[in-house]
């Protein structure tokens, strides 16, 4: 990460539009950081991501390994909404602060500022990534309940949602485990869900639709893996 840091930070500090160069080196960091631990990444469904469009990626969150899996598999640059606590992690926090929007979920003012920053990113044609569960899922359920915020944002902007499933990260590094188990993390980009023309009253149905699509995919993958 230290080797990649100048190439990640400098371009995006000069001009937000140069973020694609920063994101390229974030990908390099992800791939290089996984190799010594025999952690590999494989993505599926990239055909569902149009590189000329911006999206709101909705992701399931189960492990610290989600971060390199996201970077390694996503074909377009994005900015992630993350918990403020992660910004305090040495080195990692400094670098990802250039590529993430931090939020203190206990503060309404912080949430409001974060939404404002995400809207600016979308206005610039930059995709964003959110974890609608709000935290890592350490339960035996396929997904935790979803928050409304990501879906309200999609409705307000008319930006399509792409459900984004990361599978096997939890198996290789579950919550509370310090070491990692060698293996391959699979990422799945599901077909986009249009939001143009939706209104606030459509939020519950949109949230339920995305939840069901993601839950069904996680359950299908678990069944295939024999989990």
Buried (B, 14 or more C-beta within 10 A) or exposed (E): BEEBBEBBBBBBEEEBEBBEBBBBBBBBBBBBBBEEBEBBBBBBBBEBBEEEEBBBBBBBBBBBBBBBBBBBBBBBBBBBBBBBEBBEEEEBBBBBBBBBBBBBBEEEEBBEBBBEBBBEBBEEEBBBBBBBBBEBBEEEEBBBEBBBBBBBBBBBBEBBBBBBBBBBBBBBBBEEEEEBBEBEBBBBBBEBBEBEEBEEEBBEEBBEBBBEBBBEBBEBBEEEEEE
